[in-house]
């Protein structure tokens, strides 16, 4: 991983079994550090996505509470696709 980004040293104590498995799955040209950094980056992204999805759900619940459940737009979209009710 050739990069110019700044890095900070951190000591992490892994359970022996986890460290052995990590060493067993890393690629030959990959450092253990690169494997761990990549795993942490993926986990951070996953948690950020979950946080955003929870916020979307919260907003959706607020809208439903304020406006009530809206009818499905699928029938209208199908009608428009088929040209029913179109103005030329």
C-alpha positions in Angstrom: 0.0 0.0 0.0 2.0 2.9 -1.3 0.4 6.1 0.1 1.4 9.5 1.3 -1.3 9.8 3.9 -0.2 10.5 7.4 -0.3 7.6 9.8 -0.3 7.3 13.6 1.2 4.3 15.4 -1.2 2.3 17.7 -0.6 -0.8 19.7 -3.4 -3.4 19.5 -3.5 -6.6 21.4 -5.2 -9.4 19.5 -6.4 -12.7 20.8 -3.8 -15.3 19.6 -6.4 -17.2 17.6 -7.6 -14.1 15.7 -4.0 -13.0 14.9 -3.2 -16.5 13.6 -6.2 -16.5 11.4 -5.4 -13.0 10.1 -1.9 -14.1 9.2 -3.3 -17.1 7.5 -5.7 -15.1 5.2 -3.5 -12.1 4.3 -2.1 -12.0 0.8 1.7 -12.7 0.3 2.3 -9.1 -0.7 0.0 -7.6 1.9 1.3 -6.6 5.3 -0.7 -7.4 8.4 -1.0 -3.7 9.0 -2.6 -3.2 5.6 -5.1 -6.1 6.3 -6.1 -4.5 9.7 -6.3 -1.0 8.2 -8.5 -2.3 5.4 -10.7 -4.2 7.8 -11.2 -1.2 10.1 -12.0 1.1 7.1 -14.7 -1.3 5.9 -16.1 -1.6 9.4 -16.2 2.2 9.8 -18.0 2.6 6.4 -20.5 -0.1 7.4 -21.3 1.6 10.7 -21.6 5.0 9.0 -24.1 3.5 6.5 -26.1 1.9 9.3 -26.2 5.2 11.1 -27.5 7.0 8.0 -30.1 4.2 7.4 -31.3 4.6 11.0 -31.6 8.4 10.4 -33.6 7.8 7.2 -35.9 5.4 9.1 -36.4 8.0 11.8 -37.2 10.7 9.3 -39.6 8.4 7.5 -41.4 7.6 10.7 -41.8 11.3 11.4 -43.2 11.9 8.0 -45.7 9.0 8.3 -46.7 10.3 11.8 -47.3 13.8 10.3 -48.9 13.0 7.0 -50.2 9.4 7.4 -49.4 6.5 5.2 -49.3 7.6 1.6 -50.9 5.4 -1.1 -48.6 3.5 -3.5 -47.6 5.3 -6.6 -47.1 2.1 -8.5 -50.5 2.0 -10.2 -50.1 5.6 -11.4 -46.7 5.0 -12.7 -47.9 1.9 -14.6 -50.8 4.0 -16.1 -48.4 6.7 -17.2 -46.0 4.1 -18.8 -48.9 2.6 -20.7 -50.1 6.0 -21.9 -53.4 6.0 -20.0 -54.3 9.6 -19.1 -51.4 11.1 -21.0 -51.8 14.5 -22.5 -50.3 14.9 -25.9 
